[in-house]
């Protein structure tokens, strides 16, 4: 099973906790781990083939929060373009990696 986690957004809905620089998926709202880390741990229970899609402004924070994830498993959008383009980018990237 291939799992793609979308870790993006502008962080406006949970303001003031969530900000553009540090949106809700990077926050620790329910304990010692962030929403992204919680999602990653749930995904790990189903598969080791996990990819995370984020935009360039959050890429380093995502990599810091998920140090076990290989660098090439973090797919970085150059800019936010919405959910559909994020999914298409993930599909194209994953298809290319699995074509080898």
FIKOLZA-1660 file (N, C-alpha, C; in steps of 0.1 Angstrom, whole numbers, plus 5000, padded with zeros to 4 digits):
% residues 100
   i   px   py   pz ch aa at
   1 5008 4988 5000  A  X  N
   1 5000 5000 5000  A  X CA
   1 5009 5012 5000  A  X  C
   2 5005 5022 4992  A  X  N
   2 5012 5035 4991  A  X CA
   2 5003 5045 4998  A  X  C
   3 5009 5053 5007  A  X  N
   3 5002 5063 5015  A  X CA
   3 5008 5076 5012  A  X  C
   4 5000 5086 5008  A  X  N
   4 5004 5100 5006  A  X CA
   4 4997 5109 5017  A  X  C
   5 5005 5115 5025  A  X  N
   5 4999 5125 5035  A  X CA
   5 5001 5139 5029  A  X  C
   6 4990 5146 5029  A  X  N
   6 4990 5160 5024  A  X CA
   6 4992 5169 5037  A  X  C
   7 5004 5175 5037  A  X  N
   7 5007 5184 5049  A  X CA
   7 5009 5198 5044  A  X  C
   8 4997 5204 5041  A  X  N
   8 4998 5218 5036  A  X CA
   8 4987 5226 5041  A  X  C
   9 4986 5238 5037  A  X  N
   9 4976 5247 5041  A  X CA
   9 4982 5260 5046  A  X  C
  10 4973 5270 5046  A  X  N
  10 4978 5283 5050  A  X CA
  10 4977 5286 5065  A  X  C
  11 4970 5277 5073  A  X  N
  11 4970 5279 5087  A  X CA
  11 4960 5289 5092  A  X  C
  12 4950 5293 5084  A  X  N
  12 4941 5304 5089  A  X CA
  12 4929 5299 5097  A  X  C
  13 4925 5287 5096  A  X  N
  13 4913 5283 5103  A  X CA
  13 4915 5281 5118  A  X  C
  14 4926 5279 5122  A  X  N
  14 4929 5277 5137  A  X CA
  14 4936 5288 5143  A  X  C
  15 4936 5300 5136  A  X  N
  15 4942 5312 5141  A  X CA
  15 4937 5315 5155  A  X  C
  16 4944 5320 5164  A  X  N
  16 4958 5324 5163  A  X CA
  16 4969 5313 5166  A  X  C
  17 4964 5301 5170  A  X  N
  17 4974 5290 5172  A  X CA
  17 4982 5287 5159  A  X  C
  18 4974 5285 5148  A  X  N
  18 4979 5282 5136  A  X CA
  18 4982 5294 5127  A  X  C
  19 4994 5295 5122  A  X  N
  19 4998 5307 5114  A  X CA
  19 5003 5302 5101  A  X  C
  20 5004 5312 5091  A  X  N
  20 5009 5308 5078  A  X CA
  20 5023 5302 5079  A  X  C
  21 5031 5307 5088  A  X  N
  21 5045 5301 5090  A  X CA
  21 5045 5288 5097  A  X  C
  22 5035 5285 5105  A  X  N
  22 5035 5273 5113  A  X CA
  22 5020 5268 5114  A  X  C
  23 5015 5262 5103  A  X  N
  23 5001 5258 5103  A  X CA
  23 4998 5246 5112  A  X  C
  24 4985 5243 5113  A  X  N
  24 4980 5233 5123  A  X CA
  24 4986 5219 5122  A  X  C
  25 4990 5215 5110  A  X  N
  25 4995 5201 5109  A  X CA
  25 5009 5200 5116  A  X  C
  26 5016 5211 5119  A  X  N
  26 5028 5211 5126  A  X CA
  26 5027 5213 5141  A  X  C
  27 5015 5217 5145  A  X  N
  27 5013 5220 5159  A  X CA
  27 5010 5207 5168  A  X  C
  28 5014 5208 5180  A  X  N
  28 5011 5198 5190  A  X CA
  28 4999 5202 5198  A  X  C
  29 4987 5197 5193  A  X  N
  29 4975 5201 5199  A  X CA
  29 4969 5190 5208  A  X  C
  30 4973 5178 5207  A  X  N
  30 4966 5167 5215  A  X CA
  30 4976 5159 5223  A  X  C
  31 4988 5164 5225  A  X  N
  31 4998 5157 5233  A  X CA
  31 5012 5161 5229  A  X  C
  32 5021 5152 5230  A  X  N
  32 5035 5155 5228  A  X CA
  32 5040 5155 5213  A  X  C
  33 5031 5151 5204  A  X  N
  33 5034 5150 5190  A  X CA
  33 5024 5158 5182  A  X  C
  34 5029 5163 5170  A  X  N
  34 5021 5172 5162  A  X CA
  34 5010 5163 5155  A  X  C
  35 5001 5170 5148  A  X  N
  35 4990 5164 5140  A  X CA
  35 4997 5156 5129  A  X  C
  36 5007 5161 5123  A  X  N
  36 5015 5154 5112  A  X CA
  36 5021 5142 5118  A  X  C
  37 5028 5143 5129  A  X  N
  37 5034 5131 5135  A  X CA
  37 5024 5120 5139  A  X  C
  38 5013 5125 5144  A  X  N
  38 5002 5115 5147  A  X CA
  38 4997 5108 5135  A  X  C
  39 4995 5115 5124  A  X  N
  39 4991 5109 5111  A  X CA
  39 5001 5100 5106  A  X  C
  40 5014 5104 5107  A  X  N
  40 5025 5095 5102  A  X CA
  40 5025 5082 5110  A  X  C
  41 5024 5083 5123  A  X  N
  41 5024 5070 5131  A  X CA
  41 5012 5061 5127  A  X  C
  42 5000 5067 5125  A  X  N
  42 4989 5059 5121  A  X CA
  42 4992 5052 5107  A  X  C
  43 4998 5060 5098  A  X  N
  43 5001 5054 5085  A  X CA
  43 5011 5043 5086  A  X  C
  44 5021 5045 5095  A  X  N
  44 5031 5035 5096  A  X CA
  44 5026 5021 5100  A  X  C
  45 5014 5021 5107  A  X  N
  45 5008 5009 5111  A  X CA
  45 5003 5001 5099  A  X  C
  46 5000 5008 5088  A  X  N
  46 4995 5002 5076  A  X CA
  46 5005 4999 5065  A  X  C
  47 5016 5007 5065  A  X  N
  47 5025 5006 5054  A  X CA
  47 5038 5013 5057  A  X  C
  48 5049 5009 5051  A  X  N
  48 5062 5016 5052  A  X CA
  48 5064 5025 5040  A  X  C
  49 5055 5024 5030  A  X  N
  49 5056 5032 5018  A  X CA
  49 5048 5045 5019  A  X  C
  50 5054 5054 5026  A  X  N
  50 5047 5067 5030  A  X CA
  50 5054 5078 5023  A  X  C
  51 5046 5087 5018  A  X  N
  51 5051 5100 5012  A  X CA
  51 5044 5111 5018  A  X  C
  52 5050 5122 5020  A  X  N
  52 5044 5134 5025  A  X CA
  52 5046 5146 5015  A  X  C
  53 5035 5152 5012  A  X  N
  53 5035 5163 5002  A  X CA
  53 5033 5176 5010  A  X  C
  54 5042 5186 5008  A  X  N
  54 5041 5199 5015  A  X CA
  54 5046 5209 5006  A  X  C
  55 5044 5222 5010  A  X  N
  55 5050 5232 5001  A  X CA
  55 5064 5237 5006  A  X  C
  56 5071 5244 4998  A  X  N
  56 5084 5248 5001  A  X CA
  56 5086 5255 5015  A  X  C
  57 5076 5263 5019  A  X  N
  57 5077 5270 5031  A  X CA
  57 5077 5262 5044  A  X  C
  58 5072 5249 5042  A  X  N
  58 5070 5240 5054  A  X CA
  58 5079 5228 5053  A  X  C
  59 5086 5227 5042  A  X  N
  59 5094 5214 5039  A  X CA
  59 5104 5211 5051  A  X  C
  60 5111 5221 5055  A  X  N
  60 5121 5218 5065  A  X CA
  60 5115 5214 5079  A  X  C
  61 5104 5221 5082  A  X  N
  61 5097 5217 5095  A  X CA
  61 5092 5203 5094  A  X  C
  62 5086 5199 5082  A  X  N
  62 5081 5185 5080  A  X CA
  62 5093 5175 5082  A  X  C
  63 5104 5178 5075  A  X  N
  63 5116 5169 5077  A  X CA
  63 5121 5168 5091  A  X  C
  64 5120 5180 5098  A  X  N
  64 5125 5180 5112  A  X CA
  64 5115 5171 5121  A  X  C
  65 5102 5172 5118  A  X  N
  65 5092 5165 5126  A  X CA
  65 5092 5150 5122  A  X  C
  66 5096 5146 5110  A  X  N
  66 5096 5132 5106  A  X CA
  66 5110 5128 5102  A  X  C
  67 5119 5127 5111  A  X  N
  67 5133 5123 5108  A  X CA
  67 5135 5109 5102  A  X  C
  68 5126 5100 5105  A  X  N
  68 5127 5087 5100  A  X CA
  68 5123 5086 5085  A  X  C
  69 5117 5096 5080  A  X  N
  69 5112 5096 5066  A  X CA
  69 5124 5100 5057  A  X  C
  70 5127 5092 5047  A  X  N
  70 5138 5096 5037  A  X CA
  70 5135 5109 5030  A  X  C
  71 5145 5116 5027  A  X  N
  71 5144 5129 5021  A  X CA
  71 5136 5129 5008  A  X  C
  72 5138 5118 5000  A  X  N
  72 5131 5117 4987  A  X CA
  72 5116 5113 4989  A  X  C
  73 5112 5110 5002  A  X  N
  73 5098 5107 5004  A  X CA
  73 5090 5120 5008  A  X  C
  74 5097 5131 5009  A  X  N
  74 5090 5144 5011  A  X CA
  74 5089 5151 4998  A  X  C
  75 5077 5152 4992  A  X  N
  75 5075 5158 4980  A  X CA
  75 5072 5173 4982  A  X  C
  76 5079 5182 4976  A  X  N
  76 5078 5196 4979  A  X CA
  76 5072 5203 4967  A  X  C
  77 5061 5210 4970  A  X  N
  77 5055 5219 4960  A  X CA
  77 5062 5232 4960  A  X  C
  78 5065 5238 4949  A  X  N
  78 5072 5251 4949  A  X CA
  78 5064 5262 4955  A  X  C
  79 5050 5261 4954  A  X  N
  79 5041 5270 4959  A  X CA
  79 5028 5263 4961  A  X  C
  80 5020 5269 4970  A  X  N
  80 5006 5263 4972  A  X CA
  80 4997 5266 4960  A  X  C
  81 4991 5255 4956  A  X  N
  81 4983 5256 4944  A  X CA
  81 4969 5249 4946  A  X  C
  82 4967 5244 4958  A  X  N
  82 4954 5237 4962  A  X CA
  82 4956 5222 4962  A  X  C
  83 4945 5216 4967  A  X  N
  83 4946 5202 4970  A  X CA
  83 4947 5193 4957  A  X  C
  84 4940 5197 4946  A  X  N
  84 4940 5189 4934  A  X CA
  84 4955 5189 4928  A  X  C
  85 4961 5200 4927  A  X  N
  85 4975 5200 4922  A  X CA
  85 4984 5193 4931  A  X  C
  86 4982 5193 4944  A  X  N
  86 4990 5186 4953  A  X CA
  86 4989 5171 4951  A  X  C
  87 4977 5166 4949  A  X  N
  87 4975 5152 4946  A  X CA
  87 4981 5148 4933  A  X  C
  88 4980 5156 4923  A  X  N
  88 4986 5153 4910  A  X CA
  88 5001 5152 4911  A  X  C
  89 5007 5162 4918  A  X  N
  89 5021 5162 4920  A  X CA
  89 5026 5149 4927  A  X  C
  90 5019 5145 4937  A  X  N
  90 5022 5133 4945  A  X CA
  90 5021 5121 4936  A  X  C
  91 5010 5120 4928  A  X  N
  91 5008 5108 4919  A  X CA
  91 5020 5108 4909  A  X  C
  92 5023 5119 4903  A  X  N
  92 5034 5119 4893  A  X CA
  92 5047 5115 4899  A  X  C
  93 5050 5120 4911  A  X  N
  93 5063 5117 4917  A  X CA
  93 5064 5103 4921  A  X  C
  94 5053 5098 4928  A  X  N
  94 5053 5084 4932  A  X CA
  94 5053 5074 4920  A  X  C
  95 5046 5077 4910  A  X  N
  95 5046 5069 4898  A  X CA
  95 5060 5068 4892  A  X  C
  96 5067 5079 4892  A  X  N
  96 5081 5079 4886  A  X CA
  96 5090 5071 4895  A  X  C
  97 5089 5072 4908  A  X  N
  97 5097 5064 4917  A  X CA
  97 5095 5049 4916  A  X  C
  98 5082 5046 4914  A  X  N
  98 5078 5032 4913  A  X CA
  98 5080 5026 4899  A  X  C
  99 5083 5034 4890  A  X  N
  99 5085 5029 4876  A  X CA
  99 5099 5022 4875  A  X  C
 100 5108 5026 4884  A  X  N
 100 5122 5020 4884  A  X CA
 100 5122 5005 4887  A  X  C
% end
